[in-house]
Amino acid sequence: MTTKLKSLQDWVDSVAKLTQPEDIHWCNGSEAENKRLINQMNRSGDLLPLNQDHYPNCYLHRSSPSDVARVEHLTYICTEDEEQAGPNNLWMSPADAHAKMDAFFDGCMQGRTMYVIPYCMGPLASPYARCGVEVTDSPYVVANMRIMTRMGTAALERIESEGSFVKGLHSIGELDPDRRFIMHFPEDLLIQSFGSGYGGNALLGKKCHALRIASWQARQEGWLAEHMLIVGLESPEGETHYVACAFPSACGKTNLAMLIPPESQAGWKVWTLGDDIAWLHLDANGQLRAINPESGYFGVVPGTNAKTNKNAYDMITSETIFTNVATTEDNLPWWEDKKVGSPAFDWQGNKYDPDTGPAAHPNSRFTVAATNNPCYSELSEAPEGVPISALVFGGRRKELAPLVYEAKNWRHGVLVGAGVASETTAAATGQVGVVRRDPMAMQPFCGYNFADYWAHWLSFADKSDNLPGIFHVNWFRQDQNGKFLWPGFGENLRVLRWIIDRCEKRVGAKETPIGFLPESHGIDTQDLDLDPAVMDALLAVDNKQWLDEMESVGEYLGSFGNRLPEELQFEHDQVMQELRKIS
């Protein structure tokens, strides 16, 4: 199998000449091909079969101890003009980046097979989908890309029909941290990744294409590529709304995407459209519609159990690739807070010693097809996408941010999104628990200057009178003893119900300088053992704290200099004025 598209064949030939593989395999995405690769990796030790009686067709991959998370400090945007990349990205000139990467790739696939992976991000028949081709020397990447994208012959046919595609070149190299870089060339729709086998660095269809390169494409073409889950909420009366939510990694995105209504919310149904990425387009009527470009989940597994996320817990009991989890004596996967079993071997395969740290790596992962999810929605394959009623931002904040509030309008909502901050997690290398600014949860993923990105968001106010409402949530408020004030998990549906009611103009709200908050008893707390004082604390707005916060936001926005949109500065000034009036 090759291709009739000359530009694709020429590129693959040039990559082969540079990397010098022993063999070249064009992936067709078939079940037979996948079985051959799985068996090959079982023989090589790249995959280890788990207990097939309890976890059929499940496998464990153990990565190098130095290769366990995204490497933001080694991830670059390579544009001719440094200002295009912006202060939110590391920048390198294309010439310098090519010289560095060409030296790494030179002969790197000798003795290895080079896999050519044609893939489609989004439903194959969707006009909103975009295609790419990843070339890699990792069969583990092939197996994961088959789960995460629409990969193979059908994708190649669309690429050949359209004649355009995002190019991705990846090699695990020697897995040497000192020879590890990820380069994005948005002007050429090109990604190059060397020296890592970790999913976020090696599955180039995911963050590299679906966010960094796609965000660049989206600005040029008039849509949005966002780090957002997509969830459908169906009321007992049969009314369905779709909500897209942006949270930093490991801040509850998967749990919310797969939320199970508690008994107190009988009759409600929740449908998962996506847990990580949304591509948003305006239709002919000015309605914002979303597709999930992915077809699978690459989720953080620690903390997942039958209580926190039963859907996720159930769906990863078959046809799943686990990465860096621990194992039990009877070869079952194990991770912290699984609530079942006990670890015998840690994520590196050593006899488990509790004094050496967690048994499973804090950023251990599962890769599984979306169709495994008990609340999977067939509309995930709808070419037209689903209509979005509300956009929701959020993050981990122990204090400051109330449980929920609504932006006053679209432009104010852009400010709310631009000011998002969250405590860091184990999904990225570096310190854990540090509060950092993470606009729209896109800090690691926006492929160009944030100032231009915000200007692009602001432009939608002039494109449609039918835009969704914008909200902010914070499930993580704590009391002075570090106890969470809100029960979270399934009970978050109560907050989402208020958001939907606001979108439908069914409930009122009280106006504050930061936005609209629920009125007294605005959120249904029936059957929750919550003291009214706790709800008051969850919905409190401390003006002094918010003045300090907005001053910090202003300093951050100011770091983008003259490119900062005037409309965004105006919205910030308005909030500051209102806060000062009542302080």
N, C-alpha and C positions, 0 to 999 in steps of 0.2 A: 504494500500500500504506500503510495506517495500522494502527490497532488497535481492537479492540472492548473493550479494557480501559480504562475511563473514567479511572482514576487515572493510567495511563500517558499517555493522550492529553492529559489536563489538564496534566501535567508538561511534556510536549513543547511544548504550546502556550505555556506560561508561559516556557519557555526561548527559544522563537522570538520572543516579544514582547520579551524582554530583549535578545537578541543581534541581532535584525533581519537574518536571512540573506536572500539573494536568492532562494534555493530551498531546499526541504527534500526529502531523499531517505531513504526507509526502506530499509535494507539487507536483501536477502534471502539473501545469502551464495552466490549462484549463480556458476558459472564465467563465464557471460556478463557478469555485473555486474563481476566481478573483472577480466576482460580490458578492459572499458571504462575502468575506473579506472587500470589499468596504462598503457594507451595515452594516457589523459589526462595522467598524470604524466610519461610520456615526452615529450609535447609541451611541457609546462610546465617541464621540467628538474628536477622533484622526484625523478624516477628517471632513471638513465642506463643504457641496455642495455649489458651486458657482452658479451664475445665469445660469441655464441650457438652457435658450432660446438663450443666446448669447455665452455661453461657455459650450456646451454639454459635459457631462461626465468629467467635470473638478472639481477639489477639492482643498481645502486649508488645509495645515497642519501647525499648529503653534507649534514650538518647544520651549523648555525651554529657557528663555533669556540667560542662561549661556551655551547654547549648540547650537551654531549658525555657527560654522566654524571648520575646521580641527584643531586638537590639536597637533601640531608638537612637543611641549615641553613635551608631555606625550606619544610620540610614540617611541618605542624602537625596535632595532634589537637585537635578543638574539641568539648569537653564542657562541660556546665553547671558541673560540679564539677571544678576543676583537679586535685584529687587523683586523679580517675579516669584522667587522662592519665599522671600519674606523672613522676618526674624523668628517666625514659628518653625522654621525648618533649618536643618543643616544644609549648606550649599556647597557645591563643587562645580567648576566649569565642566561642560561636556568633554572638552579635549582632555583635561586632566583625569576625569573619571574614566574615559575610555582607555587611556594609557594605563591606568592602574588596573582596571579590570581585565584588559586584554592580556596583561602579564600573568594575572592569576589563572585565566582560562586557558592559556597556551598549553596544550597537551594534557589538560587536567582529566580528560576522560579516557586516557590510554588504558586498555585492558577492561574497560567498562562498556556497557550498552548505553547509547544515547536514546532516550525516549522522547518522541514528538507527540505532544498532547494537544490536539485541537479541542477547544471547549467553548461553551456559550454560557455567559452570565445572564441568567433570566430565562423565562420560558422560550423554547426554541422558536415559537411562532410569534413572539411579542415584538412589536416595533420598538419597544423600550429596551430590549436586551442588546448586549454588546458582546462581541466575541474576541477570543484571544488564542494564542498558541504558546504553550510553555514547553521548552526543551530542557530536559533534566537528565541526570545520571542516577537518580534515586527511584527505585521501584516503590519505596514507601510513599513518595510524593505522588506517583501515578495512582496507587490504590486510594489515597486520600482525595485526590482531585476527582476521581470517579464518583466519590460520594458527594463532594462539595459542589460540583458543577455538572452541567449537562455535557458530558465529555464523549468524544469519539466521532464516528462516521457522520452522524446527523449534523454535528457542529461543524465538521469540515465542509460539508455540503453548503451550509449557510455562509461560511467564510468564503468559499469559492464563488458563491453567487454575489456576495456583497463586494468582495475584493479588498476589504480592509480588516485589520485585526491588530490587537495589542500583542507585541512580541515580548516574550519573557524567557530569559536564559538563566538557568540555575545549575549549580554544581555544589555538591557537599564538600568538594575539595578534600582537604585533610582534616576538616573540622577543627582547624586551628583558630582560636579566638583572635590571634594577631593577624590572621589572613581571612577576615570576615567583613564583608561590606554588602550593603544593599543600595543600589543606585537606581534612581528613577529619571528617565529622560522624557518628560511629558510632551515636549515639542515633537518627539519622534515616536511617541506611544511605545516606549521601550522600557523594560525592567531588566536589571541584571542583579543577581544575588549569588554570592559565593561564600562558602565556608560554614554554612549552617544547614542542618536538617530539620530544625524546629518548624512547626507548621506555619506560624505567623511570618517566618522569614523565607520559607521554602515553597509553600502553596501560593504561587504568585497570583492566582486568580482571586485570592481573598483580599487582604488589606492592601497589597501592592496595586492590584488592578482595580478591584471593586470600590476602593476609596481614593487612594492617592492619584492614580491615573484617571479614574472615572470622575473625580471631582474637577479635574482640569477639563475633561471632555464636557462635563455638565455645564460649566460656565460658558464654554464656547457655544453649546447647543441649546442652552436655555432651560436646563433642568437641575436637579439636586441629587448628589450622591452622598448619602448620610449614614453615620454610624448609629442606626436606629433599628429596634425591633418593630415588628408589625403584628398587632393582635386584634382579633375580631371579638366583639362582645355582643351577645344576643340576649335580649331581655325575655322574661317569661311571656311577654306579649308578642314576641317575634320580631321586635325592632333590632336591627343590627347596625353597629357602628364599628369603624376601624380606626385604630389609634396607632400612631408611630411615636416611639419613645427613644430618646437618646440618653444613655447612661454610660459612664466609663466602664471598661472591662471589670468583671467580677464585682459589680455593684448591683446585682439582682436582675440583670436583663433577661437571662434565660428563665429565671423563676417567674418573672412577670409575663413573659411570652407564653409560658405554659401554665399559667395560673389555673388552679382548680377552685371553682366557687365553693365556699364553705357551706355547711348545712343551713346556716342562717340566711344564705342568699339563694334559697331553693328556686329552681326554674331558670336560673341564669346559665348560659353556656359560653365557653371561651374557645376560640379557634386560633391556632398558631399559624401565622403567615410567614414569620421569620423571627430569628432571635438576635440578629446582629447588624444587618445592613439593609437599607432601603434606598431604592432609586425612585425619586418623586418627579412626576411630570404633570403639567397642566393639560387637561383634555380640551376639546373644542368649546366646552361650556365654562371653562375657567375653574373646573373642579380639580383639586390636587389628587392625583392617583399614584399608588405605589406598587412596585413589584419588589420581590425579594430576589436579588441576583443569584443567590446561592440555592442549592438543592439539599443541603445537609447542615449539620451542626458540628462545630469544633468548639466544644464547651469545656469550661473549667469544672472538674469533677468533685474536688473536696467540698464537703458541706451538703452534697446531694444525698438525700435519703427519702424514704417513703413519706415522711412528714413535710419536709421543706419543698420537695418538688417530685411528687409521685409520678407524673408523666415522664419526666426526664429519667427518673430512677428505673421505671419500667422499660423505657425504650432502649436503654443501653444493656439489656440482658441478652441481646442477640445482634448479630451482624454489626459489631462495633469494633473499632480499633482504639485501644486504650494506649496512652502515652504517659510513661513515668508514674504509674500507680504502683502500689505495693501488692503483694500476693499473700494468700493464706497458705497453710500447710496443704490443703487440698486444691491449690492452684486456682483459687477464685480471686478476682481483682478486689483490692481493698484500698480505701482511702479514709482520711480523717472525717469523722462524723458520719460514716456510713451507717452506723448503729447496728451492724450485723457482722459477726465474725471478728477475727483478730489477725493482725499481720504476723507473718512468719519471716518474710523477706521484704526488704525495703525497695524503693524505686530503682536502686542501682543493682539489685540482685543480691545484696549482702544479707546475712542473717540479721534480722531486725534487732536493733539496740535502741531503746527509747532515749538513752542519754545522747545519742548522736543527732537527734532531731526528728522531724515528722517521718512517718513511714512512707507516705506518698509525697511527691513533691507538691508544694502549695499551688503550683501552676500546672499540675498534671491535667491531662485532657482526655476527652472522648471525641471520636469522629463517628457520626452515625447519620444515615439517610433521614431526611425530614419525614418520609412516609412511615418511619417507625414510631413516630410520635402519636400517641392515642388521640390527641386533639388536633391532628393535622387537618388542614383545610384544603380541599381540592382546588380552591381558588388560588392556591399558590402557583398553579399552572395557567391561570387566566391571562391571556395575552394583554388584555386591557388593564390589568391590575385591579386594585380595589380603591374605592373613594375614601379619603382620609378626613375624619371629622375633627381630630385634634392632634397637635404635636406637643409632646411632653418632654421637658428636660429634667434632669435630676442628677444627684450624686450623693456621696456620703458626707454628711455634715452633722457632727455631734450636737451642734447648736446653730443658732442664727436662722437658717432657712426653715420656714414653717412646713407643716405637712403637705400643704398644697396652696398654690395661688395662681391666678390667671393674669396674663399680660393684658394691658389695656387696649392694645391694638397690635397689628402685625409688626410695626416698626419697634414698638416697645418690646415685643416678643423677641426680636432679633437681639436687643440689648440683654434681655434675660438669658438667652442662649449664649451670647458672647461672654457673659459674666459667670458662667457655670464654673464652680470649683468643687473638687472632690479630694478625699484622702486617697493616696496612692495604694495600690494593691500589688500582689505578687505576679500579675500578668506582664509586668515590664521589669527589666533589671533596674536596680537602684533601691533607695530606702522605701520602706513600707510605712504607711500612716502619716505621710507628709501631705499637707493640703497644698494642692497646686491648681492653677487656673487651667481649665480644660474646656474651652468654648465648644458648645454643641457636642461635647465628647469627641471632638475631632482633632485635639492637639497632636496626637501622634500620626494622624492620617490625612490631614488636608494637604493636597499636593501643590499648593501655591500660597501666596501671601494672604494671611488672614484678613487683612484690611480689604483686599479685593474680594475675598470670599464673603465678608459681611456686606459689601456693596452689592454683590450678586443676590444674596438673600433679600436685601432691602428692595431690590428692583421688582420683586414679585408683587409688592404693594401696588405697583402701577400696571400690573399685567392682569389682575383679576379682582373682582369685588366679592369673590366666593371663596376666600382663603380660610383654612381651618383656624380655630382658636389655638393660642399657644399658652402652655401651662408649665409650672415647675412643681416637682414633688420632692420630698425628702422623707424616706421611710426610716431614717437613721438617727432622729433626735434622741438624745439620752438625758437622763436626770443626773444629779450630782454624784450618784453612786455608779454611774456607767451603765444603768439599766435602760434598755430601749423603751421609749414611751408608747410607741405604736406596735401592735402585734405583728403587722406585716404579713407576708406570704398571701394566702387566699383572701385575707381581710382587706388587702389593697383594692379589691374590687369595689369596696365602699367608696373609696376615693375616686376611682375611675367612673363610678356611677354619677358622682357629683360633677365631674368633668363633662360627661355626656349631657347631663341635665343643663349645664351652663351652655353647651353648644346648641341645645334645643330651646334655650331661653325659658326653661321650666322653673328655674329657681333664681332667687336674687343673690346678691353678694354685697359685702361691705368693701368700700374703696379705701385703700391705704396707699401711701407713697410708692410701695413696691408692686402694687397690683391689687386685684380683687380677691378677697378671701371669703371662705364660707361664712354665712351668717350663723348665729347661735343655733345649734341643732341642725345645721345645714347638711352635715354628714351623718348618715344613718349609723348610730352606735347601738341600736337595739341588740340585746343578747351579748354585748361586749361588756366585760367587767372593767369598765373604765371610769374612774372618778372624773366628774365634770372638770375638776381642776387640772387633770391631765390633758383633756382636750383643749382647755384654755392655754396650757403651756405649748401644746403642739401647734396651735394656731396663733401664737403670740409673735408680734413684730417689735423687737427691741430697737427703738430709733437710734440709740447711741451705737449699738453694734452695727446697724445697717449704714449709718453714716461712715463708720470706719471701713465697712465692706465696700461701699460705693466709692470711697476715696481710693481704695486699693484697686477697684475695677478701673477707675479713671486713670490711675497711673499705668496700669497694664495697657489700656487702650491707647494712651499717649505714647507708648513705646513703638507704635506703628507709624508715628510721624505724620507727614502730610498726606499719606495715602488713606488715613482713617476717614471714612465717610462722614460728612458734616451732619447727616441725619442721625447717625449713631451718637455723635458727640452731643447733639441737641437732646436726644432722649435721655442721655446720662445727666446732662445739666438739669433737665426737668425733674428727675427723681431727686437729685441733690437739693434742689430748691424746696421741694415739698417736705423732705426730711428735716431740713433746717427750720422750716416754719413751725414744726410741732416739737422740736427738741428743746 
